[in-house]
Amino acid sequence: MYSVIIYSYSNFFKYFTMNVLMVLVVFAMSCGSVTPRGNEKGFQRPAIYILGDSLVDVGNNNYIDHNTFTKNNFRPYGIDFPRGKPWTGRYTNGRTIVDIVGETFGVKDYIPAYLDPATVGDVVLHGVNYASGGGGILNETGMILGNRINMDAQLDNFANTKNYIISKFGARGSKKFLAKSLFVVVMGSNDFIDNYYIPFLSIPEQKMLTPAMFIDKLISRFRLQLTRLYEMGARKVAVANVGPVGCIPLERAINRILNATEWHAKDDACISEMNDAAMLFNKKLKSLVMEFNSKFMESKFLYVDIYGVFTDVIDNYQSYGFENYRDSCCQTLPGPLRGLLACDAKAEVCADRSKYVFWDEAHPTDATYYIFAKKLLERDSKYVYPYSIQQLFYT
């Protein structure tokens, strides 16, 4: 359904003479691969491919048909985006964490959305973002949000990209190309927020499956998906865990309103049961990452502790320059209902977004993402294991 139309990059060598062209073609065939543009020192920057949910979506949902409730291609979303049309479809006021990491690694133009009509031809050789707001590990996750691209469908879309890479470099060259590329996977939050812990609607599932059983179901499916990604050529894979989903403004608001139910506290505190479930999932995910590193010896899987860095920011928000860690900067509803709905065009937006941890009901601000990126990219960061992100990118 989500296929990409491939156009030939026919005029790449138009300023070269025929003799030079022939030499380059012979050289490329002998090497078996072509790599993306490098820097002045000759380093060839690996391509970056991103699979995930709204935390890293850069606009794929803009191109899904009208049967979705997860489009943000309007103001005030993107109000602080650095350049170009601000309402890009990102679920924040500015950049996502992958935008900032890409800037750090020298990506001049942000990694484009897969469904953007401009993401064709050799554009995909520098990286593609397949993420979709509302997407999850399980295909049923996010059904209440309408159409979205879950993990299995994102893998299908990457398969289309891989076919283009093969057509460009051949089987041998594409294998080398993908082995050098960096893959980032940010998935799982919606499986809790928009699946197992939906108020009222999830009661039947909770009666059939305990949290531990549900998490085993998630890990089992995720194992298959990450294995498929490996089988399609990924060798450097950074896998993010699930953050403290019980602390987002949406869940705090639900906690405030539904404080009579057995699994909610009596104020707008974090929902501890959701966080406990996320931590159990994360523990099993870390074991899965270590299993892959042992099983696939030629690969490097990296575990990224989003839960840890997010919790540190919330617990020590003032030391990071924030003034509010509970509420969303963009508020659609007043009083105790604030945080229940996503930001809309008529919402009230806080004057200084840099003082808020959260932008809307579920997503951080640009300022928060910047701190995340900075802490994760520290050479000896305690939030990544067993390699640094730099090691993964530059090896």
Salt bridges, closest charged atoms under 4 A:
ASP80 OD1 - ARG353 NH2 2.73
ASP99 OD2 - ARG90 NE 2.61
GLU103 OE1 - ARG95 NH1 2.81
ASP122 OD2 - LYS168 NZ 3.13
GLU140 OE2 - LYS217 NZ 3.31
ASP152 OD2 - ARG221 NH2 2.70
ASP156 OD1 - ARG228 NH2 2.80
ASP216 OD1 - LYS284 NZ 3.40
ASP268 OD2 - ARG256 NH2 3.00
ASP268 OD1 - ARG326 NH1 2.47
GLU291 OE1 - ARG223 NH2 3.04
GLU298 OE2 - ARG235 NE 3.78
ASP312 OD2 - LYS375 NZ 3.76
ASP327 OD2 - ARG338 NH2 3.77
ASP360 OD1 - HIS363 ND1 2.87
ASP366 OD2 - ARG95 NE 2.88
